């Protein structure tokens, strides 16, 4: 349970909100197709960031 709580810190919340606003802005400017492309890109970036964070924790322990 502690690991789940530690993932949702203020930086993560701000990052996710920023990505959502980015996707919403692209949707408003260019349409839903480009918003889906942006959303896919954002999800890949978030997955890479989480993976790097978890890898760093394992190395430091």
BELCORSUL-V42896 format. One record per residue. N is the residue number from 0. RES is the residue in one letter. SS is DSSP state (hx for helix, st for strand, lp for the rest). OMEGA is omega in whole degrees, -180 to 180 (NA if undefined). Layout:
BEGIN
n->{N:N}
res->{RES:RES}
ss->{SS:SS}
omega->{OMEGA:OMEGA}
END
This chain:
BEGIN
n->{0:1:2:3:4:5:6:7:8:9:10:11:12:13:14:15:16:17:18:19:20:21:22:23:24:25:26:27:28:29:30:31:32:33:34:35:36:37:38:39:40:41:42:43:44:45:46:47:48:49:50:51:52:53:54:55:56:57:58:59:60}
res->{X:X:X:X:X:X:X:X:X:X:X:X:X:X:X:X:X:X:X:X:X:X:X:X:X:X:X:X:X:X:X:X:X:X:X:X:X:X:X:X:X:X:X:X:X:X:X:X:X:X:X:X:X:X:X:X:X:X:X:X:X}
ss->{lp:hx:hx:hx:hx:hx:hx:lp:lp:hx:hx:hx:hx:hx:hx:hx:hx:hx:hx:hx:hx:hx:hx:hx:hx:hx:hx:hx:hx:hx:lp:hx:hx:hx:hx:hx:hx:hx:hx:hx:hx:hx:hx:hx:hx:hx:hx:hx:hx:hx:hx:hx:hx:hx:hx:hx:hx:hx:hx:hx:lp}
omega->{-179:180:179:-179:-177:179:-175:174:-174:179:179:180:180:178:-179:178:177:178:178:177:176:179:179:178:177:178:-178:-177:-169:180:-172:-180:179:176:177:176:179:179:177:179:180:-180:176:180:179:179:178:179:179:180:179:179:180:179:178:179:-179:-180:-177:-179:NA}
END
